[in-house]
Every structure is written in structure tokens, then in C-alpha cells.
Amino acid sequence: MSADATPVGSGARRDPDWQKVATVDEFTTDLPIGCSATLANGEDLEIAIVQHQGEWFAIRDECSHAKVPLSEGDVVGGTIECYLHGSVFNLRTGQPENLPATQPVPVFPVRIDGDDVLVDLANPSFDADW
């Protein structure tokens, strides 16, 4: 999602939970980086952060088809590919664009604050069962 984008989930927007997950200088365009964050319930969550075509995206770093990190895949045309089975996910919506994946992956709002990359963990694109 772009820095000022709003999640596309159907639920009411919650108070933001912006967490720093990285710094801008760690990134190269179209090369995802896996980052760790902590949910409000105390559980750790892995997130793949991508700078693509001038925008920033955050997507759960786990393919919905298999427990494979999406941060190890390629970014092309607004999507990220699971390297193991080839499922491609839309970076804006988390929706799979091909099989074998059939379930979406949560995406999160991102904003840049100075050199910090922040992710709003309270407002994923949909409420997932963590």
C-alpha cells in the first residue's frame, strides 16, 4: 500500500498501531525484505516490505498455499511471487492471481517517517486468524 493508502478490509478502522520495521536505506527497488513485528496480542508476525514503482507495500511474509516466505520471491508488475510453487499475490490487495494459492494474504498500510519504514499492524486488509 502506498504511504497514505487505507486498507481495503470490510471492518471498521481501528486505532493505528504503527511499528517501525526497517529503515529506508535497507531497500533496493523491487527486492522484498522480511521484517518482524509484534501484534497487539504479543505474537510475532513476519512481514515482507517492498518498494515498488515509488510506493511502499507490506504483506504478510507467508504464502497462503504453503508456509513459504514471500520475501524470497520476485516482485513484478505490482505482484510478489512465491518462489516454491509460483503463486503470485497482488501487493495492494493480497489476493492470489493464480493457482495453487486460493486464499489472500493480509496486506498492511505503510508510511515513511523520515528514514523509518512504519507498518500499521492494527489495520490489515482483512481480519486474519493469526
C-alpha positions as semicolon CSV with decimal commas, in nm:
position;residue;x (nm);y (nm);z (nm)
1;M;0,000;0,000;0,000
2;S;0,116;0,348;-0,058
3;A;0,212;0,565;0,236
4;D;-0,131;0,728;0,253
5;A;-0,348;0,434;0,146
6;T;-0,634;0,298;0,353
7;P;-0,684;-0,076;0,397
8;V;-0,949;-0,238;0,181
9;G;-1,096;-0,454;0,459
10;S;-1,467;-0,450;0,527
11;G;-1,433;-0,396;0,904
12;A;-1,421;-0,068;1,089
13;R;-1,085;0,101;1,102
14;R;-0,903;0,054;1,432
15;D;-0,667;0,292;1,607
16;P;-0,337;0,262;1,422
17;D;-0,054;0,053;1,562
18;W;0,240;0,195;1,366
19;Q;0,557;-0,004;1,424
20;K;0,899;0,061;1,283
21;V;1,011;-0,246;1,090
22;A;1,308;-0,114;0,890
23;T;1,483;0,193;0,757
24;V;1,457;0,323;0,402
25;D;1,827;0,276;0,329
26;E;1,792;-0,102;0,369
27;F;1,586;-0,129;0,049
28;T;1,652;-0,167;-0,319
29;T;1,356;-0,121;-0,552
30;D;1,168;-0,448;-0,616
31;L;1,375;-0,652;-0,367
32;P;1,150;-0,756;-0,075
33;I;1,286;-0,769;0,276
34;G;1,141;-0,989;0,551
35;C;1,082;-0,797;0,875
36;S;0,947;-0,892;1,216
37;A;0,677;-0,707;1,408
38;T;0,471;-0,779;1,717
39;L;0,090;-0,791;1,712
40;A;-0,118;-0,640;1,993
41;N;-0,172;-0,990;2,135
42;G;0,206;-1,031;2,170
43;E;0,251;-1,273;1,880
44;D;0,532;-1,216;1,633
45;L;0,440;-1,159;1,271
46;E;0,670;-1,177;0,970
47;I;0,603;-0,912;0,705
48;A;0,756;-0,866;0,361
49;I;0,822;-0,499;0,280
50;V;0,864;-0,391;-0,082
51;Q;0,942;-0,062;-0,251
52;H;0,788;-0,090;-0,597
53;Q;0,734;0,183;-0,857
54;G;0,777;0,458;-0,598
55;E;0,531;0,307;-0,349
56;W;0,577;0,103;-0,033
57;F;0,394;-0,221;0,039
58;A;0,368;-0,457;0,336
59;I;0,231;-0,809;0,301
60;R;0,235;-1,100;0,541
61;D;0,554;-1,288;0,470
62;E;0,389;-1,625;0,424
63;C;0,227;-1,776;0,117
64;S;-0,132;-1,879;0,187
65;H;-0,076;-2,204;-0,004
66;A;0,232;-2,320;0,186
67;K;0,435;-2,180;0,472
68;V;0,693;-2,023;0,245
69;P;0,833;-1,669;0,289
70;L;0,709;-1,436;0,017
71;S;1,012;-1,213;0,083
72;E;1,221;-1,470;-0,105
73;G;1,015;-1,425;-0,421
74;D;1,030;-1,190;-0,717
75;V;0,839;-0,861;-0,746
76;V;0,698;-0,780;-1,090
77;G;0,414;-0,555;-1,203
78;G;0,262;-0,490;-0,860
79;T;0,282;-0,855;-0,750
80;I;0,506;-1,080;-0,544
81;E;0,563;-1,443;-0,637
82;C;0,601;-1,738;-0,404
83;Y;0,926;-1,894;-0,520
84;L;0,828;-2,252;-0,432
85;H;0,503;-2,311;-0,620
86;G;0,469;-1,997;-0,832
87;S;0,158;-1,839;-0,679
88;V;0,151;-1,465;-0,740
89;F;-0,009;-1,219;-0,494
90;N;-0,122;-0,862;-0,559
91;L;0,082;-0,626;-0,338
92;R;-0,217;-0,389;-0,288
93;T;-0,484;-0,643;-0,202
94;G;-0,303;-0,963;-0,109
95;Q;-0,530;-1,154;-0,348
96;P;-0,377;-1,452;-0,530
97;E;-0,368;-1,412;-0,906
98;N;-0,307;-1,777;-0,993
99;L;-0,308;-2,129;-0,852
100;P;-0,213;-2,312;-0,645
101;A;-0,294;-2,038;-0,389
102;T;-0,665;-1,964;-0,349
103;Q;-0,663;-1,759;-0,028
104;P;-0,541;-1,398;0,008
105;V;-0,255;-1,284;0,227
106;P;-0,309;-0,981;0,456
107;V;-0,156;-0,652;0,347
108;F;-0,093;-0,359;0,579
109;P;-0,074;0,021;0,547
110;V;0,281;0,156;0,523
111;R;0,415;0,503;0,587
112;I;0,759;0,656;0,579
113;D;0,857;0,879;0,871
114;G;1,196;1,033;0,798
115;D;1,414;0,727;0,735
116;D;1,184;0,485;0,919
117;V;0,952;0,237;0,747
118;L;0,638;0,200;0,961
119;V;0,363;-0,059;0,927
120;D;0,013;-0,031;1,080
121;L;-0,048;-0,378;1,222
122;A;-0,393;-0,289;1,358
123;N;-0,541;-0,240;1,011
124;P;-0,470;-0,534;0,782
125;S;-0,667;-0,564;0,459
126;F;-0,886;-0,823;0,632
127;D;-0,907;-0,985;0,974
128;A;-0,693;-1,294;0,956
129;D;-0,674;-1,577;1,206
130;W;-0,323;-1,520;1,337
